[in-house]
Amino acid sequence: MKRTVVVAAAALLLGAGAVMAQDNLVKQSQDIMKANAKNLGGVLIAMVKGEKPYDQAAVNAALAQLEDTAKKLPTMYPASMKGAKYEGDYSASPKIWEDHAGFQAKIDSFAKVVTEAKAKIKDLDSLKATAPGIGKECGGCHETYRLKNS
C-alpha cells in the first residue's frame, strides 16, 4: 500500500514538473521574442526612422541579441510545447512542429541575415539598407509560425 502511494505521489510530482518545465519554456520564448522586438524595432528601426540617433554600440548590442536568438531558436520549441498555453497576444503555431523543415529553413535564413548585418552595418546608411531585411525575416516567420490569440 505504501509503495502504491509513493509511486502515485511521484507520478503526480513528475507530471507537475513537466507542466512547470513547459510553462518555463513558454515564458522563455516569449521573453526572447520581446527582446527581439525591443532590439529590432526599438533600437534598429528607431534609428532608421530618425527617432533615435545612430549609435554603433547600440546597433552591435541589438545584433548580438538577435544573433543569440538565432542560435537558440532550433531548441526553443521542442515537441512537448505543441499546444502549450501562451499568455498575451500571440502563441506558437502548430505549424512549427508540422513543418519542422520549413521552420528550420526560416531560422537558418534569419541567422544568415543577422550574421551578414553584423559585417555590413557600420553607419546610418548601411543600417538603413540592412535593417529592413532583418525585419522581413522576422515578419516572414511570424506569418506562418505565430498565431494571434483571440
C-alpha positions, 0 to 999 in steps of 0.5 A: 500500500505504501509503495502504491502511494509513493509511486502515485505521489511521484507520478503526480510530482513528475507530471507537475514538473513537466507542466512547470518545465513547459510553462518555463519554456513558454515564458522563455520564448516569449521573453526572447521574442520581446527582446527581439522586438525591443532590439529590432524595432526599438533600437534598429528601426528607431534609428532608421526612422530618425527617432533615435540617433545612430549609435554603433554600440547600440546597433552591435548590442541589438545584433548580438541579441538577435544573433543569440536568438538565432542560435537558440531558436532550433531548441526553443520549441521542442515537441512537448510545447505543441499546444502549450498555453501562451499568455498575451497576444500571440502563441506558437503555431502548430505549424512549427512542429508540422513543418519542422523543415520549413521552420528550420529553413526560416531560422537558418535564413534569419541567422544568415541575415543577422550574421551578414548585418553584423559585417555590413552595418557600420553607419546610418546608411548601411543600417538603413539598407540592412535593417529592413531585411532583418525585419522581413525575416522576422515578419516572414516567420511570424506569418506562418509560425505565430498565431494571434490569440483571440 
